[in-house]
């Protein structure tokens, strides 16, 4: 019963992590305009994501534009696209594997195989968490580095967007879920207790009457 509860909790954490990955992949808020110095009051703000760049007017209108060419993008954005998509696919596959091999489902009836299936799902979640943490950390490092670049003006500086923090949270949740599955996915011991049975090789000889 305890193993089933842990697996259900890990599945909830995995679903939350998957939602975070989807948000990071779709929402264009990896970098946002920085309002510092004389740039406190502006008529518009800029946002950058993996696929589009958007301009938000002070009236609330938002205009987005897709990046023209994949080859013109920087290495960080190309890698972030690939790693985020692979992370989402790995998370989906891990959740499906965990659901099939969990103790609270009957998809797999062999009790000896279920811990192995849960272990595979845990490794997949660990991989998905690492793959989503790498691009957001890379983006955050480059954004902070460019922010303190003295060659840039205040109007061209960018700050960390919401997706960076969502990506970190999603990665941590997946790492926790994967770690728990790897720790608690152990084969169940048989209830026989390992009692050894001894058999006598000697057969009782029939009684013979001698005259």
C-alpha positions as CSV (number, residue, x, y, z in Angstrom):
1,X,0.0,0.0,0.0
2,X,2.9,2.4,0.8
3,X,4.5,1.7,-2.5
4,X,1.3,2.5,-4.4
5,X,1.0,5.8,-2.5
6,X,4.5,6.8,-3.4
7,X,3.9,5.9,-7.0
8,X,0.7,8.0,-7.1
9,X,2.6,10.9,-5.6
10,X,5.4,10.5,-8.1
11,X,2.8,10.5,-10.9
12,X,1.3,13.7,-9.7
13,X,4.8,15.3,-9.5
14,X,5.5,14.0,-13.0
15,X,2.3,15.5,-14.4
16,X,3.1,18.9,-12.8
17,X,6.6,18.7,-14.3
18,X,5.1,17.9,-17.7
19,X,2.8,20.9,-17.4
20,X,5.9,23.1,-16.6
21,X,7.7,21.7,-19.6
22,X,4.8,22.5,-21.9
23,X,4.6,26.0,-20.5
24,X,8.3,26.6,-21.1
25,X,8.0,25.2,-24.6
26,X,5.0,27.3,-25.6
27,X,5.0,30.6,-23.7
28,X,7.4,33.3,-25.1
29,X,8.7,34.5,-21.7
30,X,12.3,33.3,-21.4
31,X,13.6,36.8,-21.6
32,X,11.7,40.0,-20.9
33,X,12.6,43.7,-21.1
34,X,14.4,45.2,-18.2
35,X,13.0,48.4,-16.7
36,X,16.0,50.1,-15.1
37,X,17.4,53.7,-15.1
38,X,15.6,55.9,-17.5
39,X,13.7,52.9,-18.9
40,X,11.2,52.8,-16.1
41,X,8.2,54.1,-18.1
42,X,7.9,52.6,-21.5
43,X,5.2,52.3,-24.1
44,X,6.1,48.7,-24.9
45,X,8.0,45.7,-23.6
46,X,9.7,42.8,-25.4
47,X,9.5,39.1,-24.6
48,X,11.5,36.3,-26.2
49,X,10.7,32.6,-26.2
50,X,11.9,29.5,-28.0
51,X,9.8,30.0,-31.1
52,X,8.6,33.6,-31.1
53,X,9.5,37.1,-30.0
54,X,6.6,39.3,-28.8
55,X,6.1,43.0,-28.2
56,X,3.5,44.0,-25.6
57,X,2.0,47.5,-25.9
58,X,1.0,49.5,-22.9
59,X,-2.6,49.2,-24.0
60,X,-2.4,45.4,-23.6
61,X,-2.1,44.5,-27.3
62,X,0.5,41.9,-28.1
63,X,2.2,41.2,-31.4
64,X,4.3,38.1,-31.9
65,X,6.6,37.1,-34.7
66,X,8.1,33.7,-35.4
67,X,11.9,33.5,-35.8
68,X,12.6,33.6,-39.5
69,X,15.2,30.9,-39.9
70,X,16.4,28.1,-37.7
71,X,20.0,28.5,-38.9
72,X,20.1,32.1,-37.9
73,X,19.3,31.3,-34.3
74,X,22.0,31.1,-31.6
75,X,23.3,27.8,-30.3
76,X,21.6,28.3,-26.9
77,X,18.1,28.7,-28.6
78,X,18.6,25.7,-30.9
79,X,19.8,23.5,-28.0
80,X,16.9,24.8,-25.8
81,X,14.4,23.8,-28.4
82,X,15.8,20.3,-28.8
83,X,16.3,19.6,-25.1
84,X,12.9,20.9,-24.1
85,X,11.1,18.9,-26.7
86,X,13.0,15.7,-25.8
87,X,12.4,16.4,-22.1
88,X,8.7,16.6,-22.7
89,X,8.7,13.4,-24.7
90,X,10.7,11.5,-22.1
91,X,8.4,12.8,-19.3
92,X,5.3,11.6,-21.3
93,X,6.8,8.2,-21.9
94,X,7.9,7.8,-18.3
95,X,4.4,8.6,-17.0
96,X,2.9,6.1,-19.4
97,X,5.4,3.4,-18.3
98,X,4.8,4.3,-14.6
99,X,1.0,4.0,-15.1
100,X,1.3,0.6,-16.7
101,X,3.7,-0.8,-14.0
102,X,2.2,0.8,-10.9
103,X,0.9,-1.2,-8.1
104,X,-2.5,0.6,-8.2
105,X,-3.1,-0.6,-11.8
106,X,-3.7,-4.0,-13.3
107,X,-2.1,-3.4,-16.7
108,X,0.8,-5.7,-15.7
109,X,-0.1,-8.6,-13.5
110,X,3.4,-10.0,-12.9
111,X,4.4,-8.6,-9.5
112,X,8.1,-9.4,-10.1
113,X,8.2,-7.2,-13.2
114,X,6.4,-4.2,-11.7
115,X,9.4,-2.9,-9.7
116,X,11.6,-3.0,-12.8
117,X,9.0,-1.0,-14.8
118,X,8.8,1.6,-12.0
119,X,12.6,1.8,-12.0
120,X,12.6,2.5,-15.8
121,X,10.0,5.2,-15.3
122,X,12.1,6.7,-12.5
123,X,15.2,6.8,-14.7
124,X,13.1,8.4,-17.5
125,X,11.9,11.2,-15.1
126,X,15.4,11.8,-13.9
127,X,16.5,12.2,-17.5
128,X,13.6,14.5,-18.3
129,X,14.4,16.7,-15.3
130,X,18.0,17.1,-16.3
131,X,17.1,17.8,-19.9
132,X,14.8,20.7,-18.9
133,X,17.2,22.2,-16.3
134,X,20.1,22.4,-18.8
135,X,18.5,24.8,-21.3
136,X,16.9,27.1,-18.7
137,X,20.1,27.3,-16.8
138,X,22.0,28.0,-20.0
139,X,19.5,30.8,-20.9
140,X,19.7,32.2,-17.4
141,X,23.5,32.3,-17.5
142,X,23.6,34.1,-20.9
143,X,20.9,36.5,-19.8
144,X,22.7,37.5,-16.6
145,X,26.0,37.8,-18.5
146,X,24.4,40.1,-21.1
147,X,22.6,42.2,-18.4
148,X,25.9,43.2,-16.9
149,X,27.6,43.9,-20.2
150,X,28.7,47.5,-20.0
151,X,28.5,47.8,-23.8
152,X,24.7,47.5,-23.8
153,X,22.3,50.4,-23.1
154,X,19.6,50.1,-20.5
155,X,16.9,49.9,-23.2
156,X,18.4,46.8,-24.7
157,X,19.0,44.9,-21.5
158,X,16.9,41.8,-20.9
159,X,15.9,40.0,-17.6
160,X,15.0,36.5,-16.7
161,X,11.5,35.6,-17.8
162,X,8.8,33.5,-16.0
163,X,9.6,30.4,-18.1
164,X,13.1,30.2,-16.6
165,X,11.7,29.8,-13.1
166,X,8.9,27.4,-14.3
167,X,11.6,25.3,-16.0
168,X,13.7,25.1,-12.8
169,X,10.6,24.1,-10.8
170,X,9.6,21.5,-13.4
171,X,13.1,20.0,-13.4
172,X,13.2,19.8,-9.6
173,X,9.8,18.1,-9.4
174,X,10.9,15.5,-12.0
175,X,14.1,14.9,-10.2
176,X,12.2,14.3,-6.9
177,X,9.8,12.0,-8.6
178,X,12.5,10.0,-10.4
179,X,14.6,9.8,-7.3
180,X,11.7,8.4,-5.2
181,X,10.9,5.8,-7.9
182,X,14.5,4.7,-8.1
183,X,14.7,4.4,-4.3
184,X,11.5,2.5,-3.7
185,X,11.4,0.3,-6.8
186,X,12.6,-2.9,-5.2
187,X,11.6,-6.4,-5.9
188,X,9.2,-7.9,-3.4
189,X,10.6,-10.7,-1.3
190,X,8.7,-13.9,-1.3
191,X,6.7,-14.7,1.8
192,X,8.0,-18.2,2.1
193,X,10.7,-17.0,4.5
194,X,13.4,-19.1,2.9
195,X,12.5,-22.2,4.9
196,X,14.7,-25.1,3.7
197,X,13.1,-28.5,3.4
198,X,15.1,-31.6,4.0
199,X,14.2,-34.9,2.5
200,X,15.5,-38.3,3.6
201,X,17.1,-40.4,1.0
202,X,16.8,-43.6,3.0
203,X,13.7,-45.7,2.4
204,X,12.4,-47.9,5.1
205,X,13.1,-51.5,4.2
206,X,10.2,-53.9,4.5
207,X,10.1,-56.1,7.5
208,X,11.3,-59.7,6.8
209,X,10.5,-62.7,9.0
210,X,13.3,-65.2,9.1
211,X,12.5,-68.8,10.1
